[in-house]
């Protein structure tokens, strides 16, 4: 158990933060990050400690919330719970907790609005610099319209299917037969479906997508072994990645810059609060 100025931290809060950090990392890398669990747990603990320190400081600066501000916020929260199916009995049982959550939320709003007073609207120069630095994020990924032949051989027959697919691939590459004809005759998909339609490149580390998007239009793929099946894929049309112009992303970038400024202010204040706080582990 971790205590921040004698206030215990709910372990569930750390667990939720840990899972979020781990999931975000796995989405970025497209691989499991179990070997980094200790790293994510340590980061989660530090993030939660900072949040508790800031909440304590907000309570110190705004110990009370006036009724005129509290009442509409509390009623709004009750309506949201009701819209999500909460009964009045449940709301009565959770009344104290909801009251506390509303007060804490209003307190933090006032606290942060004071901290962010001097934040200015991002300039055109700031937006341009951010766009240039993160240009790889602002693009439409490549897409391909493709035909597909798949076989699901059992272990004993895999080399037979592989040899057949080598021959079919050679026939298509040499122009002796159309890929669509071979695919319709030999694919083992239900109803002989061969048209994948338009595919957007989303998973760079996925072997099927990595090979598909390395092909030119009208070029047959090598044989791909993926998810216990053998695949041949044939793009009939390919659209390259397109850079999104700054004009379409300026509002989003301005928001992200402002958010970064707010986060830096909060991190700096949390660091100051740590120096005069008592954080213990039991």
C-alpha positions as CSV (number, residue, x, y, z in Angstrom):
1,X,0.0,0.0,0.0
2,X,1.3,3.5,-0.9
3,X,0.5,6.5,1.3
4,X,0.7,10.1,0.1
5,X,0.8,12.4,3.1
6,X,-0.9,9.6,5.1
7,X,-3.7,9.2,2.5
8,X,-3.8,5.6,1.2
9,X,-3.9,5.0,-2.5
10,X,-6.6,2.6,-3.7
11,X,-4.7,-0.3,-5.4
12,X,-7.4,-0.5,-8.0
13,X,-6.5,3.0,-9.2
14,X,-2.9,1.9,-9.7
15,X,-4.1,-1.3,-11.5
16,X,-6.4,0.7,-13.8
17,X,-3.5,3.1,-14.7
18,X,-1.1,0.2,-15.2
19,X,-3.5,-1.5,-17.7
20,X,-4.0,1.8,-19.6
21,X,-0.3,2.4,-19.9
22,X,0.4,-1.2,-21.0
23,X,-2.4,-1.2,-23.5
24,X,-1.3,2.1,-25.0
25,X,2.3,0.7,-25.4
26,X,1.0,-2.5,-27.0
27,X,-1.1,-0.5,-29.5
28,X,1.9,1.6,-30.5
29,X,4.2,-1.4,-30.9
30,X,1.6,-4.0,-32.0
31,X,3.3,-6.6,-29.7
32,X,2.7,-7.8,-26.2
33,X,4.7,-6.0,-23.6
34,X,4.5,-8.5,-20.7
35,X,8.3,-8.2,-20.2
36,X,7.8,-4.5,-19.4
37,X,5.2,-5.0,-16.7
38,X,7.5,-3.8,-13.9
39,X,8.2,-0.6,-15.9
40,X,4.5,0.0,-16.5
41,X,3.7,-0.6,-12.8
42,X,6.3,1.9,-11.7
43,X,5.1,4.5,-14.2
44,X,1.5,3.9,-13.0
45,X,2.4,4.4,-9.4
46,X,4.2,7.6,-10.1
47,X,1.3,8.9,-12.2
48,X,-1.2,8.1,-9.5
49,X,1.0,9.7,-6.8
50,X,1.2,12.9,-8.9
51,X,-2.6,12.9,-9.3
52,X,-3.1,12.5,-5.5
53,X,-0.7,15.3,-4.8
54,X,-2.5,17.6,-7.2
55,X,-5.9,16.7,-5.7
56,X,-4.6,17.4,-2.2
57,X,-3.3,20.8,-3.3
58,X,-6.6,21.6,-5.0
59,X,-8.5,20.7,-1.8
60,X,-6.1,22.9,0.2
61,X,-6.7,25.9,-2.1
62,X,-10.4,25.3,-2.5
63,X,-11.6,23.6,0.6
64,X,-15.3,24.3,-0.1
65,X,-17.5,24.6,-3.1
66,X,-20.4,27.0,-3.1
67,X,-23.9,25.5,-3.4
68,X,-24.7,27.5,-6.6
69,X,-21.9,25.8,-8.4
70,X,-22.4,22.4,-6.8
71,X,-26.1,21.8,-7.3
72,X,-26.3,22.0,-11.2
73,X,-23.1,19.8,-11.5
74,X,-24.5,17.2,-9.1
75,X,-27.9,17.1,-10.9
76,X,-26.1,16.7,-14.2
77,X,-24.2,13.7,-12.8
78,X,-27.4,12.1,-11.5
79,X,-29.0,12.5,-14.9
80,X,-26.0,10.8,-16.6
81,X,-26.3,7.9,-14.2
82,X,-30.0,7.6,-14.9
83,X,-29.5,7.7,-18.7
84,X,-27.1,4.8,-18.2
85,X,-29.8,2.8,-16.4
86,X,-29.1,3.5,-12.7
87,X,-32.1,3.1,-10.4
88,X,-33.0,5.7,-7.8
89,X,-32.2,3.1,-5.1
90,X,-28.7,2.8,-6.5
91,X,-28.3,6.5,-6.6
92,X,-29.4,6.8,-3.0
93,X,-26.8,4.1,-2.1
94,X,-24.1,5.9,-4.0
95,X,-25.2,9.4,-2.9
96,X,-22.2,10.1,-0.7
97,X,-19.7,8.9,-3.3
98,X,-21.3,10.9,-6.1
99,X,-21.4,14.0,-3.8
100,X,-17.7,13.6,-3.2
101,X,-16.9,13.0,-6.9
102,X,-18.8,16.2,-7.9
103,X,-17.0,18.3,-5.3
104,X,-13.6,16.9,-6.3
105,X,-14.3,17.6,-9.9
106,X,-15.4,21.2,-9.4
107,X,-12.5,21.8,-7.1
108,X,-10.0,20.5,-9.7
109,X,-11.7,22.6,-12.4
110,X,-11.1,25.8,-10.4
111,X,-7.6,24.7,-9.4
112,X,-6.5,24.0,-12.9
113,X,-8.2,27.1,-14.4
114,X,-6.0,29.2,-12.1
115,X,-2.8,27.2,-13.1
116,X,-3.6,27.6,-16.8
117,X,-4.4,31.4,-16.7
118,X,-1.2,32.3,-18.6
119,X,-1.4,29.7,-21.3
120,X,-1.8,31.5,-24.7
121,X,-3.3,30.3,-27.9
122,X,-0.6,28.5,-30.0
123,X,0.9,30.7,-32.6
124,X,1.1,29.8,-36.3
125,X,4.9,29.2,-35.8
126,X,4.2,26.7,-33.0
127,X,1.6,24.9,-35.0
128,X,4.0,24.7,-38.0
129,X,6.9,23.4,-35.9
130,X,4.6,20.7,-34.3
131,X,3.4,19.6,-37.7
132,X,6.9,19.4,-39.1
133,X,8.2,17.4,-36.0
134,X,5.2,15.0,-36.1
135,X,4.7,14.9,-39.9
136,X,4.7,11.0,-39.9
137,X,1.5,11.1,-37.8
138,X,-0.4,13.3,-40.3
139,X,-1.0,11.1,-43.3
140,X,-3.6,8.8,-44.8
141,X,-2.1,5.3,-44.9
142,X,-1.8,3.4,-48.2
143,X,-4.7,1.3,-49.4
144,X,-5.0,-1.6,-51.8
145,X,-7.8,-3.4,-53.6
146,X,-6.8,-7.0,-53.6
147,X,-7.8,-10.5,-54.7
148,X,-7.0,-13.4,-52.4
149,X,-6.3,-17.2,-52.6
150,X,-6.1,-19.1,-49.3
151,X,-5.5,-22.7,-48.4
152,X,-6.0,-24.4,-45.1
153,X,-3.8,-27.6,-45.3
154,X,-3.4,-30.0,-42.4
155,X,0.1,-30.6,-41.3
156,X,0.6,-33.8,-43.5
157,X,-0.6,-32.0,-46.7
158,X,1.1,-28.7,-46.3
159,X,4.0,-29.4,-48.7
160,X,1.5,-30.6,-51.3
161,X,-0.5,-27.3,-51.1
162,X,2.7,-25.3,-51.0
163,X,3.9,-26.9,-54.2
164,X,0.6,-26.3,-55.9
165,X,0.6,-22.7,-54.9
166,X,4.2,-22.3,-56.2
167,X,3.0,-23.5,-59.6
168,X,-0.1,-21.3,-59.6
169,X,2.0,-18.3,-58.7
170,X,4.4,-19.1,-61.5
171,X,1.5,-19.4,-64.0
172,X,0.2,-16.0,-63.0
173,X,3.6,-14.4,-63.0
174,X,4.3,-15.7,-66.4
175,X,1.0,-14.5,-67.8
176,X,-0.3,-18.0,-68.5
177,X,-3.5,-17.5,-66.5
178,X,-5.3,-14.7,-64.7
179,X,-5.0,-14.6,-60.9
180,X,-8.8,-14.3,-60.5
181,X,-9.3,-17.5,-62.4
182,X,-6.8,-19.5,-60.3
183,X,-8.2,-18.0,-57.1
184,X,-11.8,-18.9,-57.8
185,X,-10.9,-22.5,-58.7
186,X,-8.6,-23.2,-55.7
187,X,-9.4,-20.9,-52.8
188,X,-10.8,-22.7,-49.7
189,X,-12.8,-19.7,-48.5
190,X,-16.5,-20.1,-48.0
191,X,-18.4,-19.6,-51.3
192,X,-15.0,-19.2,-53.1
193,X,-14.8,-15.5,-52.1
194,X,-11.7,-14.0,-53.5
195,X,-12.3,-10.2,-53.4
196,X,-10.9,-8.6,-50.2
197,X,-12.1,-5.2,-51.4
198,X,-10.2,-2.1,-50.2
199,X,-7.7,-2.7,-47.4
200,X,-6.0,0.1,-45.4
201,X,-2.5,-0.5,-44.0
202,X,-2.9,-0.4,-40.2
203,X,-0.5,-3.1,-38.9
204,X,3.0,-2.7,-40.2
205,X,4.2,-5.8,-38.3
206,X,1.4,-8.0,-39.7
207,X,3.1,-10.2,-42.3
208,X,0.1,-10.3,-44.6
209,X,-0.2,-6.5,-44.7
210,X,3.6,-6.0,-44.8
211,X,3.8,-8.1,-48.0
212,X,0.6,-6.8,-49.6
213,X,1.7,-3.2,-49.3
214,X,5.2,-4.0,-50.7
215,X,3.6,-5.1,-54.0
216,X,3.0,-3.1,-57.1
217,X,-0.4,-3.1,-58.8
218,X,-0.8,-6.4,-60.8
219,X,2.1,-8.1,-59.0
220,X,1.4,-11.4,-57.3
221,X,2.7,-12.0,-53.8
222,X,5.1,-14.7,-52.6
223,X,3.4,-17.5,-50.6
224,X,2.5,-16.1,-47.2
225,X,2.2,-18.5,-44.2
226,X,-0.1,-16.7,-41.7
227,X,-2.6,-17.8,-39.1
228,X,-2.1,-21.5,-40.0
229,X,-3.0,-20.9,-43.7
230,X,-1.2,-20.4,-47.0
231,X,-2.0,-17.2,-48.9
232,X,-1.5,-15.6,-52.2
233,X,-2.6,-12.0,-52.6
234,X,-2.8,-9.9,-55.8
235,X,-3.4,-6.1,-55.6
236,X,-5.5,-4.9,-58.5
237,X,-5.2,-1.3,-57.5
238,X,-2.9,0.5,-55.1
239,X,-3.2,4.0,-53.6
240,X,0.0,5.3,-51.8
241,X,0.0,7.1,-48.5
242,X,-1.0,10.8,-48.7
243,X,0.3,13.5,-46.5
244,X,-2.6,15.5,-44.8
245,X,-2.0,19.2,-45.3
246,X,-1.4,21.4,-42.3
247,X,-4.6,23.4,-43.0
248,X,-6.7,20.3,-42.2
249,X,-4.9,19.6,-38.9
250,X,-4.2,23.0,-37.5
251,X,-7.1,23.0,-35.0
252,X,-6.1,19.5,-33.8
253,X,-2.5,20.5,-33.4
254,X,-3.4,23.7,-31.5
255,X,-5.4,21.5,-29.1
256,X,-2.5,19.1,-28.7
257,X,0.0,21.9,-28.1
258,X,-2.3,23.5,-25.5
259,X,-2.7,20.1,-23.8
260,X,1.1,19.6,-23.7
261,X,1.5,23.0,-22.0
262,X,-1.1,22.1,-19.4
263,X,0.6,18.8,-18.7
264,X,4.0,20.4,-18.3
265,X,2.5,22.8,-15.7
266,X,0.9,20.0,-13.8
267,X,4.1,17.9,-13.8
268,X,6.2,20.8,-12.6
269,X,3.8,21.5,-9.8
270,X,3.6,17.8,-8.8
271,X,7.4,17.8,-8.7
272,X,7.4,20.8,-6.3
273,X,4.7,19.1,-4.1
274,X,6.8,15.9,-3.9
275,X,9.7,17.8,-2.3
276,X,7.5,18.7,0.7
277,X,5.4,15.7,0.9
278,X,5.7,12.3,2.7
279,X,5.3,9.3,0.5
280,X,5.5,5.9,2.2
281,X,5.0,2.3,1.2
282,X,3.7,-0.3,3.5
